[in-house]
Amino acid sequence: MKKKLAGTALLWLGLSMACAQAADPNLGRNLAATCANCHGTDGNSAGGIPGLAGMSKAKMLGLINEFRSGAKPATIMHQLSKGYTDSQLDLIADYFASRTPVGGAK
């Protein structure tokens, strides 16, 4: 009985967190703001580090998964990518896919 109650509580907690994320249209932008230190404002890098603006969601999530698994070498992305849930990464990828790259380059 306790296991069933605990399972139900976890399910409701997960659903409420998902609803909270879906209810905030700025959450993707807010999460993506942490990327600006390296990848530039709105994902438009000043150089040296790839820009993220306009990158397709599929490509970005593929790269992040490579960083997470250690398949793609990185200085810090392998650590940062593990700090987000899959749903948060979806929001971040959606945000950058919707941004326009400076100069139109992708």
PyMOL commands that place a pseudoatom at each C-alpha (Angstrom):
pseudoatom trace, name=CA, resn=MET, resi=1, chain=A, elem=C, hetatm=0, pos=[0.000, 0.000, 0.000]
pseudoatom trace, name=CA, resn=LYS, resi=2, chain=A, elem=C, hetatm=0, pos=[2.808, 2.412, 0.873]
pseudoatom trace, name=CA, resn=LYS, resi=3, chain=A, elem=C, hetatm=0, pos=[4.559, 1.650, -2.427]
pseudoatom trace, name=CA, resn=LYS, resi=4, chain=A, elem=C, hetatm=0, pos=[1.377, 2.359, -4.351]
pseudoatom trace, name=CA, resn=LEU, resi=5, chain=A, elem=C, hetatm=0, pos=[0.859, 5.635, -2.487]
pseudoatom trace, name=CA, resn=ALA, resi=6, chain=A, elem=C, hetatm=0, pos=[4.483, 6.667, -3.033]
pseudoatom trace, name=CA, resn=GLY, resi=7, chain=A, elem=C, hetatm=0, pos=[4.234, 5.807, -6.731]
pseudoatom trace, name=CA, resn=THR, resi=8, chain=A, elem=C, hetatm=0, pos=[1.063, 7.851, -7.078]
pseudoatom trace, name=CA, resn=ALA, resi=9, chain=A, elem=C, hetatm=0, pos=[2.664, 10.798, -5.281]
pseudoatom trace, name=CA, resn=LEU, resi=10, chain=A, elem=C, hetatm=0, pos=[5.685, 10.673, -7.601]
pseudoatom trace, name=CA, resn=LEU, resi=11, chain=A, elem=C, hetatm=0, pos=[3.429, 10.518, -10.645]
pseudoatom trace, name=CA, resn=TRP, resi=12, chain=A, elem=C, hetatm=0, pos=[1.500, 13.607, -9.514]
pseudoatom trace, name=CA, resn=LEU, resi=13, chain=A, elem=C, hetatm=0, pos=[4.706, 15.443, -8.704]
pseudoatom trace, name=CA, resn=GLY, resi=14, chain=A, elem=C, hetatm=0, pos=[6.072, 14.721, -12.181]
pseudoatom trace, name=CA, resn=LEU, resi=15, chain=A, elem=C, hetatm=0, pos=[2.840, 15.785, -13.849]
pseudoatom trace, name=CA, resn=SER, resi=16, chain=A, elem=C, hetatm=0, pos=[2.638, 19.011, -11.855]
pseudoatom trace, name=CA, resn=MET, resi=17, chain=A, elem=C, hetatm=0, pos=[6.235, 19.890, -12.783]
pseudoatom trace, name=CA, resn=ALA, resi=18, chain=A, elem=C, hetatm=0, pos=[5.507, 19.226, -16.461]
pseudoatom trace, name=CA, resn=CYS, resi=19, chain=A, elem=C, hetatm=0, pos=[2.401, 21.422, -16.295]
pseudoatom trace, name=CA, resn=ALA, resi=20, chain=A, elem=C, hetatm=0, pos=[4.349, 24.208, -14.616]
pseudoatom trace, name=CA, resn=GLN, resi=21, chain=A, elem=C, hetatm=0, pos=[6.935, 24.114, -17.399]
pseudoatom trace, name=CA, resn=ALA, resi=22, chain=A, elem=C, hetatm=0, pos=[4.273, 24.116, -20.105]
pseudoatom trace, name=CA, resn=ALA, resi=23, chain=A, elem=C, hetatm=0, pos=[2.442, 27.004, -18.421]
pseudoatom trace, name=CA, resn=ASP, resi=24, chain=A, elem=C, hetatm=0, pos=[5.453, 29.349, -18.547]
pseudoatom trace, name=CA, resn=PRO, resi=25, chain=A, elem=C, hetatm=0, pos=[6.092, 30.488, -22.123]
pseudoatom trace, name=CA, resn=ASN, resi=26, chain=A, elem=C, hetatm=0, pos=[9.342, 32.164, -21.050]
pseudoatom trace, name=CA, resn=LEU, resi=27, chain=A, elem=C, hetatm=0, pos=[10.859, 29.113, -19.397]
pseudoatom trace, name=CA, resn=GLY, resi=28, chain=A, elem=C, hetatm=0, pos=[12.824, 28.081, -22.509]
pseudoatom trace, name=CA, resn=ARG, resi=29, chain=A, elem=C, hetatm=0, pos=[14.249, 31.572, -22.833]
pseudoatom trace, name=CA, resn=ASN, resi=30, chain=A, elem=C, hetatm=0, pos=[15.079, 31.712, -19.134]
pseudoatom trace, name=CA, resn=LEU, resi=31, chain=A, elem=C, hetatm=0, pos=[16.831, 28.336, -19.216]
pseudoatom trace, name=CA, resn=ALA, resi=32, chain=A, elem=C, hetatm=0, pos=[18.705, 29.314, -22.389]
pseudoatom trace, name=CA, resn=ALA, resi=33, chain=A, elem=C, hetatm=0, pos=[19.988, 32.492, -20.737]
pseudoatom trace, name=CA, resn=THR, resi=34, chain=A, elem=C, hetatm=0, pos=[22.607, 30.402, -18.938]
pseudoatom trace, name=CA, resn=CYS, resi=35, chain=A, elem=C, hetatm=0, pos=[24.082, 29.520, -22.341]
pseudoatom trace, name=CA, resn=ALA, resi=36, chain=A, elem=C, hetatm=0, pos=[24.761, 33.188, -23.179]
pseudoatom trace, name=CA, resn=ASN, resi=37, chain=A, elem=C, hetatm=0, pos=[28.037, 33.297, -21.246]
pseudoatom trace, name=CA, resn=CYS, resi=38, chain=A, elem=C, hetatm=0, pos=[29.698, 31.109, -23.868]
pseudoatom trace, name=CA, resn=HIS, resi=39, chain=A, elem=C, hetatm=0, pos=[27.336, 31.003, -26.857]
pseudoatom trace, name=CA, resn=GLY, resi=40, chain=A, elem=C, hetatm=0, pos=[26.323, 34.672, -26.928]
pseudoatom trace, name=CA, resn=THR, resi=41, chain=A, elem=C, hetatm=0, pos=[23.094, 36.569, -26.482]
pseudoatom trace, name=CA, resn=ASP, resi=42, chain=A, elem=C, hetatm=0, pos=[20.214, 34.737, -28.163]
pseudoatom trace, name=CA, resn=GLY, resi=43, chain=A, elem=C, hetatm=0, pos=[22.733, 32.098, -29.267]
pseudoatom trace, name=CA, resn=ASN, resi=44, chain=A, elem=C, hetatm=0, pos=[24.722, 34.438, -31.520]
pseudoatom trace, name=CA, resn=SER, resi=45, chain=A, elem=C, hetatm=0, pos=[28.326, 33.759, -30.569]
pseudoatom trace, name=CA, resn=ALA, resi=46, chain=A, elem=C, hetatm=0, pos=[31.016, 36.393, -30.954]
pseudoatom trace, name=CA, resn=GLY, resi=47, chain=A, elem=C, hetatm=0, pos=[33.350, 33.662, -32.216]
pseudoatom trace, name=CA, resn=GLY, resi=48, chain=A, elem=C, hetatm=0, pos=[35.469, 30.869, -30.876]
pseudoatom trace, name=CA, resn=ILE, resi=49, chain=A, elem=C, hetatm=0, pos=[32.445, 28.944, -29.607]
pseudoatom trace, name=CA, resn=PRO, resi=50, chain=A, elem=C, hetatm=0, pos=[29.672, 27.817, -31.951]
pseudoatom trace, name=CA, resn=GLY, resi=51, chain=A, elem=C, hetatm=0, pos=[26.513, 29.888, -32.116]
pseudoatom trace, name=CA, resn=LEU, resi=52, chain=A, elem=C, hetatm=0, pos=[23.220, 28.185, -31.315]
pseudoatom trace, name=CA, resn=ALA, resi=53, chain=A, elem=C, hetatm=0, pos=[20.751, 30.581, -32.944]
pseudoatom trace, name=CA, resn=GLY, resi=54, chain=A, elem=C, hetatm=0, pos=[18.788, 28.890, -35.710]
pseudoatom trace, name=CA, resn=MET, resi=55, chain=A, elem=C, hetatm=0, pos=[20.202, 25.421, -35.012]
pseudoatom trace, name=CA, resn=SER, resi=56, chain=A, elem=C, hetatm=0, pos=[17.548, 22.763, -35.545]
pseudoatom trace, name=CA, resn=LYS, resi=57, chain=A, elem=C, hetatm=0, pos=[16.110, 21.174, -32.436]
pseudoatom trace, name=CA, resn=ALA, resi=58, chain=A, elem=C, hetatm=0, pos=[17.096, 17.699, -33.645]
pseudoatom trace, name=CA, resn=LYS, resi=59, chain=A, elem=C, hetatm=0, pos=[20.709, 18.726, -34.238]
pseudoatom trace, name=CA, resn=MET, resi=60, chain=A, elem=C, hetatm=0, pos=[21.003, 20.479, -30.875]
pseudoatom trace, name=CA, resn=LEU, resi=61, chain=A, elem=C, hetatm=0, pos=[19.502, 17.582, -28.929]
pseudoatom trace, name=CA, resn=GLY, resi=62, chain=A, elem=C, hetatm=0, pos=[21.768, 15.168, -30.797]
pseudoatom trace, name=CA, resn=LEU, resi=63, chain=A, elem=C, hetatm=0, pos=[24.847, 17.185, -29.843]
pseudoatom trace, name=CA, resn=ILE, resi=64, chain=A, elem=C, hetatm=0, pos=[23.717, 17.496, -26.235]
pseudoatom trace, name=CA, resn=ASN, resi=65, chain=A, elem=C, hetatm=0, pos=[23.179, 13.747, -26.017]
pseudoatom trace, name=CA, resn=GLU, resi=66, chain=A, elem=C, hetatm=0, pos=[26.679, 13.196, -27.410]
pseudoatom trace, name=CA, resn=PHE, resi=67, chain=A, elem=C, hetatm=0, pos=[28.068, 15.498, -24.711]
pseudoatom trace, name=CA, resn=ARG, resi=68, chain=A, elem=C, hetatm=0, pos=[26.024, 13.731, -22.020]
pseudoatom trace, name=CA, resn=SER, resi=69, chain=A, elem=C, hetatm=0, pos=[27.275, 10.297, -23.039]
pseudoatom trace, name=CA, resn=GLY, resi=70, chain=A, elem=C, hetatm=0, pos=[30.879, 11.431, -23.415]
pseudoatom trace, name=CA, resn=ALA, resi=71, chain=A, elem=C, hetatm=0, pos=[30.913, 10.528, -27.128]
pseudoatom trace, name=CA, resn=LYS, resi=72, chain=A, elem=C, hetatm=0, pos=[31.732, 14.134, -28.064]
pseudoatom trace, name=CA, resn=PRO, resi=73, chain=A, elem=C, hetatm=0, pos=[34.764, 15.716, -26.381]
pseudoatom trace, name=CA, resn=ALA, resi=74, chain=A, elem=C, hetatm=0, pos=[34.194, 18.964, -24.519]
pseudoatom trace, name=CA, resn=THR, resi=75, chain=A, elem=C, hetatm=0, pos=[35.717, 21.155, -21.882]
pseudoatom trace, name=CA, resn=ILE, resi=76, chain=A, elem=C, hetatm=0, pos=[32.539, 21.759, -19.884]
pseudoatom trace, name=CA, resn=MET, resi=77, chain=A, elem=C, hetatm=0, pos=[29.487, 20.800, -21.961]
pseudoatom trace, name=CA, resn=HIS, resi=78, chain=A, elem=C, hetatm=0, pos=[29.599, 17.182, -20.817]
pseudoatom trace, name=CA, resn=GLN, resi=79, chain=A, elem=C, hetatm=0, pos=[29.030, 18.441, -17.257]
pseudoatom trace, name=CA, resn=LEU, resi=80, chain=A, elem=C, hetatm=0, pos=[26.514, 21.182, -18.060]
pseudoatom trace, name=CA, resn=SER, resi=81, chain=A, elem=C, hetatm=0, pos=[24.368, 18.937, -20.247]
pseudoatom trace, name=CA, resn=LYS, resi=82, chain=A, elem=C, hetatm=0, pos=[23.805, 16.559, -17.339]
pseudoatom trace, name=CA, resn=GLY, resi=83, chain=A, elem=C, hetatm=0, pos=[22.352, 19.370, -15.224]
pseudoatom trace, name=CA, resn=TYR, resi=84, chain=A, elem=C, hetatm=0, pos=[19.102, 19.599, -17.198]
pseudoatom trace, name=CA, resn=THR, resi=85, chain=A, elem=C, hetatm=0, pos=[16.141, 17.280, -17.560]
pseudoatom trace, name=CA, resn=ASP, resi=86, chain=A, elem=C, hetatm=0, pos=[15.126, 16.073, -21.012]
pseudoatom trace, name=CA, resn=SER, resi=87, chain=A, elem=C, hetatm=0, pos=[12.083, 18.365, -20.945]
pseudoatom trace, name=CA, resn=GLN, resi=88, chain=A, elem=C, hetatm=0, pos=[14.248, 21.365, -20.034]
pseudoatom trace, name=CA, resn=LEU, resi=89, chain=A, elem=C, hetatm=0, pos=[16.619, 20.549, -22.898]
pseudoatom trace, name=CA, resn=ASP, resi=90, chain=A, elem=C, hetatm=0, pos=[13.626, 20.353, -25.250]
pseudoatom trace, name=CA, resn=LEU, resi=91, chain=A, elem=C, hetatm=0, pos=[12.615, 23.863, -24.191]
pseudoatom trace, name=CA, resn=ILE, resi=92, chain=A, elem=C, hetatm=0, pos=[16.149, 25.191, -24.645]
pseudoatom trace, name=CA, resn=ALA, resi=93, chain=A, elem=C, hetatm=0, pos=[16.455, 23.578, -28.085]
pseudoatom trace, name=CA, resn=ASP, resi=94, chain=A, elem=C, hetatm=0, pos=[13.059, 24.986, -29.123]
pseudoatom trace, name=CA, resn=TYR, resi=95, chain=A, elem=C, hetatm=0, pos=[14.152, 28.442, -28.015]
pseudoatom trace, name=CA, resn=PHE, resi=96, chain=A, elem=C, hetatm=0, pos=[17.420, 28.440, -29.971]
pseudoatom trace, name=CA, resn=ALA, resi=97, chain=A, elem=C, hetatm=0, pos=[15.768, 26.924, -33.048]
pseudoatom trace, name=CA, resn=SER, resi=98, chain=A, elem=C, hetatm=0, pos=[13.401, 29.910, -33.058]
pseudoatom trace, name=CA, resn=ARG, resi=99, chain=A, elem=C, hetatm=0, pos=[16.215, 32.489, -32.901]
pseudoatom trace, name=CA, resn=THR, resi=100, chain=A, elem=C, hetatm=0, pos=[17.606, 34.166, -36.010]
pseudoatom trace, name=CA, resn=PRO, resi=101, chain=A, elem=C, hetatm=0, pos=[21.358, 33.837, -36.494]
pseudoatom trace, name=CA, resn=VAL, resi=102, chain=A, elem=C, hetatm=0, pos=[23.217, 37.111, -37.013]
pseudoatom trace, name=CA, resn=GLY, resi=103, chain=A, elem=C, hetatm=0, pos=[24.122, 37.343, -40.685]
pseudoatom trace, name=CA, resn=GLY, resi=104, chain=A, elem=C, hetatm=0, pos=[21.732, 34.488, -41.509]
pseudoatom trace, name=CA, resn=ALA, resi=105, chain=A, elem=C, hetatm=0, pos=[24.395, 31.815, -40.989]
pseudoatom trace, name=CA, resn=LYS, resi=106, chain=A, elem=C, hetatm=0, pos=[23.551, 28.572, -39.213]
for i in range(1, 106): cmd.bond("trace and resi %d" % i, "trace and resi %d" % (i + 1))
show_as sticks, trace
zoom trace
